Structures are given as structure tokens and as C-alpha cells.
Amino acid sequence: MTTDYRSLSNDYVLHAVKKEKSLIFDRGEGSRLWDLDGKMYLDTMSGSAGPAMVGHAHPAVAEAVARQMAKLPSTNILHESVPVIEFCRRLAAITPHGLTKTFICTGGGEAVEAAIKFAIRVTGRVEVISLTGAYHGMSLATMGLTGMPAMRSWLPGAIRWPAFRQIPSADSYRPPLGEGPENWRAAVHALEADLDGASSGQVAAFLMEIVQGPNGHSLFPAEYYRGIQRVCRERGVLLIVDEIQTGLARCGATWASDLFDVRPDILVAGKALGGGFPIGTFTTRKDLIPDTLESEAWHMLTFMNQPVAAAAGLAVLDIVEKENLAERARVLGAEATEWFRQLARRYEVIGDVRGPGLFIGVDFVEDRETKGPATTACRKAWEYALDHGLITQFGGIGANVLKFKPPLTTPEADFKQMLEICSDTVAFIQQEVDRQKVKRAAPEPAGVAR
Ligand SMILES: Cc1ncc(COP(=O)(O)O)c(C=O)c1O
């Protein structure tokens, strides 16, 4: 008799964001996953947008983790290990200029939280500003830095850490401050106005993603990054960049910051960096660190700066370098972007296609004028794609932005097949939206009470 894992899961696993059609997987390799029935799926999401950036179950990562587990899995927090030192040194060599000291922990949100605490400690100020549409994690503190109300609305009173707030972003497709060729200026001014008006000189840091992945791939004009950077420098506010999704080759450069010449004071990473092993990091400037800080308990975690995460990270950095994954992200990203842009010529339901690199968002709208999200059709499309062997995810406030971020090591044949199934999925969404429009336009049957 075979074990009924679905029913055991319902009985024993406490889920979040579970869906009726959620699958139970058995194994993975590269860009492929197999469920318990042995059915194969192609993964356009690299796990949850990154851990499988080098591919699922990469043998070099598996080997490095196994080796470190057998040699030295953990150290007491008062002591150190060689892989941690090596990994931090390697990260320093590839992070934007001047960022040389790294803190390692077990996840992205946790790394954001550590970075924020660090910024508060070193500046002696308590306020932190982030953007509308931002997503930085789901701990009680990082939720208060989220600019996606739905992520917080379930908390009684949508309560947040009192010194955290959001200002309008420069989202190019749905600009919160209104349409206009230079509306990024208004968004930069929003930061200046906040620093001048809303705070009393208490702002420690400004925190942003280069591309807001969870918000539905919101991208800002290049000038915006420059403007924000200038304001932060002028006012002595630390610039923290969250590259948990965009980081490490994904966008066609080591960091998405590199594409826009953004020079953060603190850079946060996670997801892809562990090749499937849980990891989060932040890297900062040595000159920001007060003499006594490293011997204080400003932050303390059982799993901070531990050797297995570092071993996984070192293996991932090797793969990124050897397989030239930033270049691969550029090449495959250009191919996929062009593919979706061609589809946008045929299907009106595609409102926008956004990169950069192999970090692509396809925004589905009911109407290109109003940009109203095609939410219902996209919900069905997720199931459609799954039935056709494709793991996808639709994000954004309207859950209407198809994210396309497969492993950077995806073989050519799998990549083509992913794009083919995506094409069918786009056609499906168009049909659904058309069907809904016809239904809405149809006269009500006679005799229906108003
Ligand atoms: C931009 C960004 N920041 C922070 C996080 C939180 O990372 P984690 O889920 O590893 O805590 C995520 C996760 O999706 C993210 O995309």
C-alpha cells in the first residue's frame, strides 16, 4: 500500500500560501522537478525565485555541503571557522566597491533585519524609510518595511514598527505619483520631502530593491537610482539595497546594482547564494563599524556565520564564475524578453514585459489603457501551466505578473520548452479575459430581479 502523503500533509504540516493544486515533490535536477507520481515539471521559478539559480541539486553544492557536514557543521558563536572567513573574503571581492565585511545568517528577511539593526546601531538613529511596493521579508519588523499592504493587512490594525514608513516609488509602469516622462523626479523629491518634513533628523537608512520582484517586477528609471543615491549621500542616510532576488548574476551582472551604478552602504543577499541551502547575508563598509561593535551583542543568532552555509556559498560562487552565469543570464534573458515581446504583439492581454537579464516579469492586464490586472485569468493560468508541466508564479498586487526566472543553468532544450508552454499559457489568459468580457457584456436573462 502506498503512503497517502497528501492526507498526511493536511494532518501534520502547517502551511502558508497553500493552494488546492499544490504538489508534493520527490526530487529535482537542474531545471527539472519530479512529483511523487514521477511526473516531470520544468521550474521557471528556481525554487522560490532563486535557491535553484544554479539548478536544483547541483552536485558541487551537494558535495560541498555534505563534506562540511561531515567535517564541521557548526561552531559556538564566540568562535569561527575557515569556510566562513573564505566565503566573506570571496564576497568582498565581488560586491560593489568598498563593501568588505559580511554577516551571514539563515535567510533573506533575517539578513534585512540584521542590516537594519546594524544601521540603527551605527548611526544612533531609529527611523527607516522604504518604498511603496517594497518587500523585505515577513518577520514582525521587516513586515513594517513592506509597501504591499496585502502582506500586512491581516495583522490587527496592520500594525508596524513605529519608526518604519514608506514613501512613493518611481514604478515605471504604474507610477504612484502619476504618469509623466520625468515622474521619477517627483519620487526622488518624495524622499527629500520626507527627510525634511516627516523626520526629526532620525533617519538611519533608506532601503530599496533594484527591481521590486514580489510587487510584480516594478522597475524604476535609471535616473531614479542616481537621484536617490545623491539624496542619501547629501543627508548622511545609509543606503541599503536588498538584492535577495536580483543578486548574483540573475540580472546579467553580478548585482543588479552594478547595472545602474548603485553603490550601497549595505548590500543584502540571500536565496541564490546558498544553492538550496538556507542563507542570507549583508555586506557593508569597514569604516562604518565602530571599534567596539564586533564584540557587542547587537545581534546574535545560533546560526550566524556558520560553516555549512559558507561552504554552500563558496560552491555557488565557484559555479557562477566557472559557468559564466551572468553572461548566460544576459543571453537567455534577451531571448526570453524578445519572445514575450513578440507575444505582446499578438496578445493584448500582455500590458508590459520587464527585465533585466533573466529576471523577467510579464504583466497581464484586462485593458492596456487602464492597466487593470487580469487577476482571475492569471489564477486559472497558474493551474493551466501546472497541468502542462510548468511551474510558474504570478506576483504583484493583482497576482497578475508572470515571473520568469528559471535556473541560469537551464539547458537550451528545456528553456525552449519553458517558453513554448508560456506561449500557450499566454493564449489561455487571453481567451479567459475575452470570455470574461463577453460574459460581462451579455444582457441579463429576462426576469432577473434588480
Ligand atoms: C526582495 C526580497 N527581500 C526579502 C525577502 C525575504 O527573504 P526570505 O524569504 O529568505 O526571508 C524576499 C523573499 O522573497 C525578497 O524577494
Ligand as a Chemical Component Dictionary entry (heavy atoms), coordinates in Angstrom:
data_LIG
# 
_chem_comp.id                   LIG 
_chem_comp.type                 NON-POLYMER 
_chem_comp.pdbx_formal_charge   0 
_chem_comp.three_letter_code    LIG 
# 
loop_
_chem_comp_atom.comp_id 
_chem_comp_atom.atom_id 
_chem_comp_atom.alt_atom_id 
_chem_comp_atom.type_symbol 
_chem_comp_atom.charge 
_chem_comp_atom.model_Cartn_x 
_chem_comp_atom.model_Cartn_y 
_chem_comp_atom.model_Cartn_z 
_chem_comp_atom.pdbx_ordinal 
LIG C1 C1 C 0 13.317 41.275 -2.240 1  
LIG C2 C2 C 0 13.150 40.323 -1.116 2  
LIG N1 N1 N 0 13.549 40.685 0.104  3  
LIG C3 C3 C 0 13.426 39.859 1.167  4  
LIG C4 C4 C 0 12.880 38.599 1.023  5  
LIG C5 C5 C 0 12.759 37.703 2.221  6  
LIG O1 O1 O 0 13.616 36.631 2.092  7  
LIG P1 P1 P 0 13.337 35.280 2.898  8  
LIG O2 O2 O 0 12.043 34.734 2.394  9  
LIG O3 O3 O 0 14.527 34.418 2.599  10 
LIG O4 O4 O 0 13.254 35.670 4.348  11 
LIG C6 C6 C 0 12.440 38.194 -0.228 12 
LIG C7 C7 C 0 11.796 36.882 -0.416 13 
LIG O5 O5 O 0 11.087 36.630 -1.356 14 
LIG C8 C8 C 0 12.576 39.076 -1.324 15 
LIG O6 O6 O 0 12.171 38.732 -2.548 16 
# 
loop_
_chem_comp_bond.comp_id 
_chem_comp_bond.atom_id_1 
_chem_comp_bond.atom_id_2 
_chem_comp_bond.value_order 
_chem_comp_bond.pdbx_ordinal 
LIG C1 C2 SING 1  
LIG C2 N1 SING 2  
LIG C2 C8 DOUB 3  
LIG N1 C3 DOUB 4  
LIG C3 C4 SING 5  
LIG C4 C5 SING 6  
LIG C4 C6 DOUB 7  
LIG C5 O1 SING 8  
LIG O1 P1 SING 9  
LIG P1 O2 DOUB 10 
LIG P1 O3 SING 11 
LIG P1 O4 SING 12 
LIG C6 C7 SING 13 
LIG C6 C8 SING 14 
LIG C7 O5 DOUB 15 
LIG C8 O6 SING 16 
# 
